[in-house]
Amino acid sequence: MSFHIEYPRTIPARRPGDFAPAAPKFQVRWSAPVTTVVADYIAVQRQPSDLGAERAFFDRARAAFASPWGPDCFDEVRCTDEAGFANSIVIAYWVDLTRYAAWKHRDAFNGWFASPDREKEAVGHWRETLVVPYDRVETIFSEPYYRAGIARTNGCELEPMYVAGYFGAMRDRLPISAVDPLDSPHGDEAPEGGFDAGAGRRIRIDVPPNVVNIRSGQYWARAEGEQLDDYYANLQPKLDTGMAYLKDHAGTTGCLSLRSLVALDREGNELRETSKHGYFLSLAPLERWAASHKSHLDIFRHALAKRRQYGAERSVVTWHEVFVIGATPSFEYVNCHAGTGLLRFARAWGHGVASP
């Protein structure tokens, strides 16, 4: 038996009629009640050549996560942003809010991050903490044998489900969508993102409600032969085209930020696993892109074709986790360039600016 909640619908589901996919997808379910999910993205921003800063940061984070209140699991990833900086990121997950709160208040890592010394270093740091009610979380995995992200937290399994294969399924998998349209208070237009400072400062961004956090992953470490060739020749280019469109047309896609993350092993070597991590103003503009634009339809149709071709022998796994922000979280950027994450919205949503 697994824990889940559902509400009596006051808002119709998006499922067309009695549609059901030919084969199931898989979703995360826990064996005990989970009220809140925490995903804490914490990073050092550095020059690409400064691998020492990455090693020191990961070592510090690993030590902190080993505490009795540490996360259920964490990932170490890396990305290079549009300004050419390398960002070495830990993504830590908790499904026990009390344990996260104890870690946040008692572990020395958090005092280190809050220290004014971070504002004077040659590197930057940033932190985007998501504390999300269960009913605002949804997941999907194409295959049941591989877990990533939140699917590696304590007491969870990947269970088959059939709320998939149609446009609007992502929304339907969110329990809260039965009673809440999840609209942005800003409508369809994000505020001007023209903030152009950040170095030597600590800036907090209060993210408005119903902003969507999505981490969409690709795992191809098991792929060989024609499936491996297909990933590099077909799926990866389609993904890159879709991500470029989202970023380049933010006015219509609602894209606030988008990162391409590469998973790392303990020695910092890149694995055959990536994920795209983005923030969107709300579900609606992201759904419009998914349902109507060629760059997403190409990805969607390719996934369906390969599932029909290989069935259970499919060796490329795709997955995502979606958190729709409820209570306003505070993202924090320390000594970072102005294009980092949501920092460019500091004039509209920022506070707590500390001068050098």
C-alpha positions as CSV (number, residue, x, y, z in Angstrom):
1,M,0.0,0.0,0.0
2,S,1.3,3.5,-0.8
3,F,0.4,6.9,0.4
4,H,-1.4,9.4,-1.9
5,I,-4.1,12.0,-1.7
6,E,-6.7,13.1,-4.1
7,Y,-9.4,15.9,-3.9
8,P,-12.9,15.8,-5.3
9,R,-12.6,17.6,-8.6
10,T,-14.0,21.1,-9.0
11,I,-11.8,21.7,-12.1
12,P,-12.2,19.2,-14.9
13,A,-9.2,17.0,-15.7
14,R,-7.4,17.5,-19.0
15,R,-7.6,13.8,-20.0
16,P,-9.5,13.4,-23.3
17,G,-12.5,11.1,-22.6
18,D,-11.4,7.7,-21.4
19,F,-8.0,7.9,-23.0
20,A,-5.3,5.5,-21.6
21,P,-1.8,4.9,-22.9
22,A,-1.0,1.5,-24.2
23,A,1.7,1.0,-21.6
24,P,2.2,2.5,-18.2
25,K,4.6,5.1,-17.1
26,F,5.9,5.2,-13.5
27,Q,5.6,7.6,-10.6
28,V,7.0,8.1,-7.1
29,R,4.9,6.9,-4.2
30,W,5.9,6.6,-0.6
31,S,4.9,3.9,1.9
32,A,4.2,6.4,4.7
33,P,2.5,9.8,4.6
34,V,4.6,12.7,3.2
35,T,3.2,16.2,3.8
36,T,6.1,18.2,2.3
37,V,9.0,17.7,-0.1
38,V,12.2,19.7,0.2
39,A,14.6,20.1,-2.7
40,D,17.6,22.4,-1.8
41,Y,19.7,23.4,-4.7
42,I,23.0,24.8,-3.4
43,A,26.0,25.8,-5.6
44,V,29.4,27.4,-6.0
45,Q,29.8,29.6,-9.1
46,R,33.4,29.6,-10.3
47,Q,35.7,29.9,-13.3
48,P,35.7,26.6,-15.3
49,S,39.4,26.0,-14.5
50,D,38.9,26.3,-10.7
51,L,38.2,22.7,-10.0
52,G,39.6,23.1,-6.5
53,A,36.6,25.3,-5.6
54,E,34.3,22.6,-6.8
55,R,36.1,19.9,-4.8
56,A,36.1,22.0,-1.6
57,F,32.4,22.8,-2.0
58,F,31.4,19.2,-2.6
59,D,33.5,18.0,0.4
60,R,31.9,20.6,2.6
61,A,28.4,19.6,1.5
62,R,29.0,15.9,1.8
63,A,30.2,16.4,5.4
64,A,27.1,18.5,6.2
65,F,24.7,15.9,4.6
66,A,26.2,13.2,6.8
67,S,24.7,14.7,9.9
68,P,21.8,13.0,11.6
69,W,19.4,15.5,10.1
70,G,20.9,15.3,6.6
71,P,18.9,14.6,3.4
72,D,17.4,11.4,2.2
73,C,19.6,11.7,-0.9
74,F,21.5,14.2,-2.9
75,D,22.9,14.6,-6.4
76,E,26.1,16.4,-7.5
77,V,25.8,18.1,-10.9
78,R,27.6,20.7,-13.0
79,C,26.5,23.2,-15.6
80,T,28.1,26.0,-17.5
81,D,25.9,29.1,-17.7
82,E,25.4,31.7,-20.5
83,A,28.1,33.9,-19.0
84,G,30.7,31.1,-19.2
85,F,30.8,30.4,-15.4
86,A,30.8,26.9,-14.1
87,N,28.2,26.1,-11.5
88,S,28.9,23.1,-9.3
89,I,25.6,22.2,-7.6
90,V,24.3,19.8,-4.9
91,I,20.6,19.0,-5.0
92,A,19.5,17.6,-1.6
93,Y,16.1,16.1,-1.0
94,W,14.1,15.6,2.2
95,V,10.6,14.2,2.7
96,D,10.6,15.0,6.4
97,L,10.2,18.7,7.0
98,T,11.1,18.5,10.7
99,R,14.4,16.8,9.9
100,Y,15.1,19.4,7.2
101,A,14.3,22.3,9.7
102,A,16.6,20.7,12.3
103,W,19.4,20.4,9.7
104,K,18.9,24.0,8.6
105,H,19.1,25.4,12.1
106,R,21.7,23.1,13.6
107,D,24.3,22.1,11.0
108,A,27.3,24.5,10.6
109,F,27.0,24.4,6.8
110,N,24.2,26.9,7.0
111,G,26.1,29.3,9.2
112,W,29.0,29.1,6.7
113,F,26.7,29.9,3.8
114,A,25.1,32.8,5.7
115,S,28.5,34.3,6.7
116,P,29.4,37.7,5.2
117,D,32.7,36.2,4.2
118,R,31.0,34.6,1.2
119,E,30.4,38.0,-0.3
120,K,34.1,38.7,-0.4
121,E,35.4,35.6,-2.1
122,A,36.6,35.0,-5.6
123,V,33.7,32.6,-6.2
124,G,30.0,33.1,-5.9
125,H,27.4,30.9,-4.2
126,W,23.7,30.5,-4.7
127,R,20.8,28.6,-3.1
128,E,17.4,27.9,-4.4
129,T,15.3,26.1,-1.7
130,L,12.0,24.5,-2.6
131,V,9.7,23.5,0.3
132,V,6.6,22.2,-1.5
133,P,3.4,20.6,-0.2
134,Y,2.9,17.0,-1.4
135,D,-0.2,18.0,-3.4
136,R,2.0,20.3,-5.6
137,V,4.5,17.6,-6.6
138,E,4.3,15.2,-9.6
139,T,6.8,12.8,-11.2
140,I,7.0,10.5,-14.2
141,F,9.6,7.9,-15.3
142,S,9.6,6.1,-18.6
143,E,11.1,2.9,-17.1
144,P,10.7,1.4,-13.6
145,Y,14.3,0.2,-13.2
146,Y,16.1,3.6,-12.8
147,R,15.6,6.2,-10.1
148,A,16.8,9.7,-10.0
149,G,16.2,12.9,-8.0
150,I,13.3,12.6,-5.5
151,A,12.8,8.9,-6.5
152,R,15.8,8.0,-4.3
153,T,14.3,9.4,-1.1
154,N,13.5,7.1,1.8
155,G,10.5,4.8,1.7
156,C,9.5,5.3,-1.9
157,E,8.8,3.1,-4.9
158,L,8.1,3.6,-8.6
159,E,4.6,2.5,-9.2
160,P,2.9,2.1,-12.6
161,M,0.3,4.8,-13.6
162,Y,-1.7,5.7,-16.7
163,V,-2.1,9.4,-16.3
164,A,0.2,10.0,-19.2
165,G,0.5,10.2,-23.0
166,Y,-1.8,13.2,-23.5
167,F,-1.3,17.0,-23.3
168,G,-2.3,18.2,-19.8
169,A,-1.3,14.9,-18.1
170,M,1.4,16.7,-16.1
171,R,-1.3,19.0,-14.6
172,D,-3.6,16.1,-14.0
173,R,-1.0,14.3,-12.0
174,L,-0.8,17.2,-9.5
175,P,-3.4,16.6,-6.8
176,I,-3.9,20.3,-6.2
177,S,-5.0,20.8,-9.9
178,A,-8.4,19.3,-9.0
179,V,-9.3,22.4,-7.0
180,D,-6.8,25.1,-8.1
181,P,-6.1,26.5,-11.6
182,L,-2.5,27.3,-10.5
183,D,-2.5,30.6,-12.3
184,S,0.3,33.1,-11.9
185,P,-0.6,36.4,-10.1
186,H,1.4,38.0,-12.9
187,G,-0.8,36.6,-15.6
188,D,1.2,35.4,-18.6
189,E,4.0,38.1,-18.4
190,A,7.0,37.9,-16.2
191,P,8.3,41.3,-14.9
192,E,11.2,42.9,-16.6
193,G,14.4,40.9,-15.9
194,G,16.9,43.7,-16.2
195,F,18.8,43.6,-13.0
196,D,22.5,44.0,-13.8
197,A,24.4,43.7,-10.5
198,G,25.3,40.9,-8.1
199,A,29.0,40.8,-7.5
200,G,30.0,41.5,-3.9
201,R,26.3,41.3,-2.8
202,R,23.9,39.0,-1.1
203,I,20.5,39.2,-2.7
204,R,17.3,37.3,-1.9
205,I,14.5,36.8,-4.4
206,D,11.0,36.1,-3.2
207,V,9.5,33.8,-5.8
208,P,5.8,34.4,-6.5
209,P,3.3,31.5,-6.1
210,N,2.6,29.0,-8.8
211,V,6.0,29.3,-10.4
212,V,6.9,25.9,-11.8
213,N,10.2,24.1,-11.0
214,I,10.8,21.3,-13.4
215,R,13.8,19.0,-13.5
216,S,13.7,16.8,-16.6
217,G,16.3,14.0,-16.9
218,Q,17.9,11.7,-19.4
219,Y,19.8,8.6,-18.5
220,W,21.6,6.6,-21.2
221,A,24.4,4.8,-19.3
222,R,22.9,1.4,-20.2
223,A,22.3,2.2,-23.9
224,E,24.4,0.4,-26.5
225,G,24.3,0.0,-30.3
226,E,21.4,1.5,-32.2
227,Q,19.8,2.9,-29.0
228,L,23.0,4.7,-28.0
229,D,23.4,6.0,-31.6
230,D,19.8,7.1,-31.6
231,Y,20.2,9.1,-28.4
232,Y,23.2,11.1,-29.7
233,A,21.9,11.5,-33.3
234,N,18.2,12.1,-32.6
235,L,17.0,12.5,-29.0
236,Q,19.8,14.8,-27.7
237,P,19.6,17.2,-30.6
238,K,15.8,17.4,-30.2
239,L,16.1,18.1,-26.5
240,D,18.7,20.9,-27.2
241,T,16.5,22.5,-29.8
242,G,13.5,22.5,-27.4
243,M,15.5,24.0,-24.6
244,A,16.9,26.7,-26.9
245,Y,13.4,27.6,-28.0
246,L,12.1,27.9,-24.4
247,K,15.0,30.2,-23.4
248,D,14.9,32.3,-26.6
249,H,11.1,32.9,-26.5
250,A,10.6,33.5,-22.7
251,G,7.9,36.0,-23.4
252,T,5.6,33.2,-24.7
253,T,6.9,30.2,-23.0
254,G,7.1,31.7,-19.5
255,C,10.7,30.5,-19.1
256,L,12.4,32.4,-16.2
257,S,15.6,30.3,-16.1
258,L,16.8,27.1,-17.6
259,R,20.0,25.1,-16.9
260,S,21.5,22.1,-18.5
261,L,22.9,19.9,-15.7
262,V,25.4,17.0,-16.1
263,A,25.5,14.3,-13.4
264,L,28.9,13.7,-11.7
265,D,30.4,10.7,-9.9
266,R,32.3,11.1,-6.6
267,E,35.5,12.1,-8.4
268,G,33.8,14.8,-10.4
269,N,33.7,12.8,-13.7
270,E,30.7,13.4,-16.0
271,L,28.3,10.5,-16.3
272,R,26.0,9.6,-19.1
273,E,23.1,11.3,-17.4
274,T,21.8,14.9,-17.8
275,S,18.8,16.9,-16.7
276,K,17.3,20.2,-17.7
277,H,16.4,22.4,-14.7
278,G,14.0,25.2,-15.3
279,Y,11.6,27.7,-13.7
280,F,8.5,28.8,-15.5
281,L,6.0,31.6,-14.6
282,S,3.2,29.0,-14.4
283,L,2.0,25.8,-15.9
284,A,-0.1,27.5,-18.7
285,P,2.7,28.8,-21.0
286,L,4.7,25.7,-20.6
287,E,1.7,23.6,-21.5
288,R,1.0,25.7,-24.6
289,W,4.5,25.1,-25.8
290,A,4.3,21.4,-25.1
291,A,1.0,20.9,-26.9
292,S,1.6,23.1,-30.0
293,H,5.2,23.8,-30.8
294,K,7.3,21.7,-33.1
295,S,10.3,21.7,-30.8
296,H,8.4,19.8,-28.2
297,L,6.2,17.7,-30.5
298,D,9.4,16.3,-32.0
299,I,10.6,15.2,-28.6
300,F,7.2,13.8,-27.7
301,R,6.7,11.8,-30.9
302,H,10.3,10.5,-30.7
303,A,9.6,9.1,-27.2
304,L,6.4,7.4,-28.3
305,A,8.1,5.9,-31.4
306,K,11.0,4.4,-29.4
307,R,8.6,3.0,-26.8
308,R,6.7,1.2,-29.5
309,Q,9.9,0.0,-31.1
310,Y,11.7,-1.3,-28.1
311,G,9.0,-1.8,-25.4
312,A,10.5,-3.1,-22.2
313,E,13.9,-3.3,-23.9
314,R,14.2,0.5,-24.0
315,S,17.6,1.4,-22.5
316,V,17.3,5.2,-22.5
317,V,15.3,6.5,-19.5
318,T,13.6,9.8,-19.4
319,W,12.0,11.3,-16.3
320,H,10.9,14.5,-14.7
321,E,9.9,15.9,-11.3
322,V,7.7,19.0,-11.1
323,F,7.1,21.2,-8.1
324,V,4.6,24.0,-8.3
325,I,5.6,26.6,-5.7
326,G,3.1,27.4,-3.1
327,A,4.3,29.5,-0.1
328,T,6.8,32.1,-1.3
329,P,10.3,30.7,-1.0
330,S,13.4,32.9,-0.8
331,F,16.2,32.2,-3.3
332,E,19.6,33.6,-2.3
333,Y,22.5,34.7,-4.5
334,V,25.9,35.6,-3.1
335,N,28.6,37.3,-5.2
336,C,27.0,35.9,-8.4
337,H,26.8,37.5,-11.8
338,A,23.4,39.0,-12.7
339,G,22.3,36.3,-15.1
340,T,22.3,33.6,-12.4
341,G,19.0,31.8,-11.8
342,L,16.3,34.2,-11.0
343,L,18.7,37.0,-9.9
344,R,17.8,39.1,-13.0
345,F,14.3,39.6,-11.4
346,A,15.8,41.3,-8.3
347,R,14.3,44.7,-9.0
348,A,10.8,43.2,-9.0
349,W,11.2,40.4,-6.4
350,G,14.5,41.0,-4.6
351,H,15.3,42.2,-1.1
352,G,18.1,42.0,1.4
353,V,20.7,43.5,-0.8
354,A,24.1,43.8,1.0
355,S,26.7,46.2,-0.3
356,P,30.3,45.2,-0.6
